[in-house]
């Protein structure tokens, strides 16, 4: 079981993975603390002290990871002030952060299936129907796709943009 490489990619010795999007994503979110901070943002956590407590990390680790997630564009740092208190900051998801939801839910689903004896302590459901949410590769038809159903092809727009940059 494996995805197939088609076209120019079929000869894997002719191309490199230096610009792999998975590698680039892991550079941003590839630590346990980063993923758990993002999880907490999905759960509605916005305040620094709450992130520290809910994720179970030190202030220093939380500060470093939140700074990275803000710099990457996943979270936005917004000022707030409670009456009689100094200005502080909260962290809220950006569109980029919201777009990570399927990846985080897929990790949760995988952990529930393979790492939790009874399926995990939480279930994500559709708010209206109560039906469990599942994350699967699907084609435009809506059909679930397995590993053998997938192929990897070159993104011609990306290649053209890189060639244009190199020509400048």
Secondary structure, 3 states (H helix, E strand, C coil): CCCEECHHHHCHHHCCCCCCHHHHHHHHHCCHHHHHHHHHHHCCCCEHHHHHHHHCCCHHHHHHHHHHHHHHCCEEEEEECCCCCCCEEEEEECHHHHCCHHHHHHHHHHHHHHCCCCCCCCCCECCCCCCECCCCCECCCCCECCHHHCEECCCHHHHHHHHHHHHC
